[in-house]
Amino acid sequence: MLDDVVELLRPSPGARFVDGTLGGGGHAEALLERGVQLDAFDRDESAIAAASARLGSYLEGGRLRVHRGAFADAIGALDAVEPGLPLDGILLDLGVSSPQLDRADRGFSFQSDGPVSMVMDQRDAPLSERLAGMDEASLARIIRDYGDEPNSRRVAQVILFGRPWAGTRALAEAVASVAAPTRGTHRATRTFQALRIWVNDELGQLDRALVDLPARLAPGGRFAVISFHSLEDRRVKQAFGALSGVGAPVDVYGHPVVTPEFRLVERKARKGEDRDPNPRARSARLRVLERIDPSQESA
Ligand SMILES: C[S@@+](CC[C@H](N)C(=O)[O-])C[C@H]1O[C@@H](n2cnc3c(N)ncnc32)[C@H](O)[C@@H]1O
């Protein structure tokens, strides 16, 4: 969705941007090529190293600052260097990156065997440690709520019974032996998604960012979020809708009682292409919020 992001975020020379999910640096590069001043965040030190190498000339030239940390803490980190900086564009491209999924030693994959880790930030406690202190009811709730797994209770039992796990493949096989059938995907897919969301507090991060980041937009500034599953997209839709006055009280003439400070750039999410060879990209949803510029409204 690179072209859509560039079209909707309208990067221009000198504009102040934040990329909260630097990853391999593809979006960051496209924004930097259009002249923005970029603060980029990622909590994965391998992503920071790879993207910093790719974008080294921008780092040296001073148009890029790279921060290792969570995007929910981005405003605090920015305030430590430039308090109160208003932002013209913000991007969150949620979830895991291809290098994280592909590298067995990160423990996200059941295709190849790796440690039971799944943490984006290598400083966080790995999944194996988090499971050590877990009870069945709480784990079942996570697997049901974040993975939509119908047999969540059985899956939780099997996971807890088999601790400590030698690796992701053994874990996936045990999960698959009791998980509900899936169409076209490995039976452990839903549970692995749920465990990943849990250990990385992905929804907590998103909820905080949806409150803190819009508040920092300059008039006319835009905030784009690409999400990959309905748990994320629902949150983005609701937060952006509430900020732009969707469902807010109206007077007898149908005008909002309180004038919203934000608007939706497009009412509907842009969707990934069905024919995209990358299955992850097919489920992408892009939503963009804009802080209304009162000087443009009255012009
Ligand atoms: C889908 S990839 C981003 C890809 C990137 N847009 C590109 O063009 O290469 C998501 C990245 O965001 C990072 N990430 C996910 N959640 C994060 C969070 N809460 N705070 C900081 N980084 C996060 C992951 O570590 C991963 O590197």
Ligand as a Chemical Component Dictionary entry (heavy atoms), coordinates in Angstrom:
data_LIG
# 
_chem_comp.id                   LIG 
_chem_comp.type                 NON-POLYMER 
_chem_comp.pdbx_formal_charge   0 
_chem_comp.three_letter_code    LIG 
# 
loop_
_chem_comp_atom.comp_id 
_chem_comp_atom.atom_id 
_chem_comp_atom.alt_atom_id 
_chem_comp_atom.type_symbol 
_chem_comp_atom.charge 
_chem_comp_atom.model_Cartn_x 
_chem_comp_atom.model_Cartn_y 
_chem_comp_atom.model_Cartn_z 
_chem_comp_atom.pdbx_ordinal 
LIG C1  C1  C 0  4.760 -4.396 9.019  1  
LIG S1  S1  S 1  6.339 -3.976 9.639  2  
LIG C2  C2  C 0  6.611 -2.367 8.975  3  
LIG C3  C3  C 0  7.175 -2.377 7.596  4  
LIG C4  C4  C 0  7.601 -1.011 7.114  5  
LIG N1  N1  N 0  6.470 -0.104 6.978  6  
LIG C5  C5  C 0  8.371 -1.093 5.823  7  
LIG O1  O1  O 0  8.031 -0.370 4.878  8  
LIG O2  O2  O -1 9.312 -1.866 5.752  9  
LIG C6  C6  C 0  6.002 -3.604 11.287 10 
LIG C7  C7  C 0  7.203 -3.165 12.104 11 
LIG O3  O3  O 0  6.693 -2.444 13.198 12 
LIG C8  C8  C 0  7.347 -2.846 14.376 13 
LIG N2  N2  N 0  6.378 -2.663 15.442 14 
LIG C9  C9  C 0  5.205 -3.315 15.611 15 
LIG N3  N3  N 0  4.575 -2.854 16.692 16 
LIG C10 C10 C 0  5.353 -1.862 17.197 17 
LIG C11 C11 C 0  5.222 -0.982 18.299 18 
LIG N4  N4  N 0  4.170 -1.028 19.103 19 
LIG N5  N5  N 0  6.186 -0.064 18.491 20 
LIG C12 C12 C 0  7.268 0.008  17.670 21 
LIG N6  N6  N 0  7.457 -0.819 16.626 22 
LIG C13 C13 C 0  6.503 -1.741 16.394 23 
LIG C14 C14 C 0  7.746 -4.266 14.154 24 
LIG O4  O4  O 0  8.882 -4.562 14.952 25 
LIG C15 C15 C 0  8.044 -4.287 12.654 26 
LIG O5  O5  O 0  9.403 -4.051 12.409 27 
# 
loop_
_chem_comp_bond.comp_id 
_chem_comp_bond.atom_id_1 
_chem_comp_bond.atom_id_2 
_chem_comp_bond.value_order 
_chem_comp_bond.pdbx_ordinal 
LIG C1  S1  SING 1  
LIG S1  C2  SING 2  
LIG S1  C6  SING 3  
LIG C2  C3  SING 4  
LIG C3  C4  SING 5  
LIG C4  N1  SING 6  
LIG C4  C5  SING 7  
LIG C5  O1  DOUB 8  
LIG C5  O2  SING 9  
LIG C6  C7  SING 10 
LIG C7  O3  SING 11 
LIG C7  C15 SING 12 
LIG O3  C8  SING 13 
LIG C8  N2  SING 14 
LIG C8  C14 SING 15 
LIG N2  C9  SING 16 
LIG N2  C13 SING 17 
LIG C9  N3  DOUB 18 
LIG N3  C10 SING 19 
LIG C10 C11 SING 20 
LIG C10 C13 DOUB 21 
LIG C11 N4  SING 22 
LIG C11 N5  DOUB 23 
LIG N5  C12 SING 24 
LIG C12 N6  DOUB 25 
LIG N6  C13 SING 26 
LIG C14 O4  SING 27 
LIG C14 C15 SING 28 
LIG C15 O5  SING 29 
# 
